[in-house]
Each structure stands twice: as C-alpha cells, then as structure tokens.
Amino acid sequence: MNPIIALLKANNISDEQIQSLFQALTQNPLAAMATLGQLGLPQDQLQQLMAQVMQNPALIKEAVETLGLDFSKVEEAKAKLQK
C-alpha cells in the first residue's frame, strides 16, 4: 500500500476523507494542504509524511493513481501555481 495512504488510514482517516484530500490535490494543491492540516494528524506524523513526499514525490502520483484519480490534473494545478 502507498505509504501516504497507509499513514492516513493508520490515523483513522476514512476512505472518503482520503479520496476528498486527493481530489482537492488534483484541483488545488494549496487547498489540499489546508485539508491535510484539518485532519488532525499528530505533528510528528505530519512531518514524517511531508518528508516522505519531499524525498519521493512519485508517492503522490502513486497515491492519486491508486485512488483512480487523474494525475495530469495534479500537474495542471501545479503549473497554475507556478505562474
């Protein structure tokens, strides 16, 4: 299982909340960060999650594809942020 999804599930984050988080990520990465902050993850685990993503950004793509979402939307959103 994708380590991002596994960490969220280990913290009793529901499948619906996970799906919503990654749906937000495909539309607006900044909103996704706010949503992630509202999930109530312990600070140490949130830092661990961010470190994993920074070391291996492909984990986001893997998680998005695991959830059946379109990763190209993440790339589009990222491009918009860089403008």
Buried (B, 14 or more C-beta within 10 A) or exposed (E): EBBBBEBBBEBEBEEEBBEBBBBBBBBBBEEBBEBBEEBEBEEEEBEBBEEBBEEEEEBBBBBBEBBEBEBEBBEEBEEEEEE
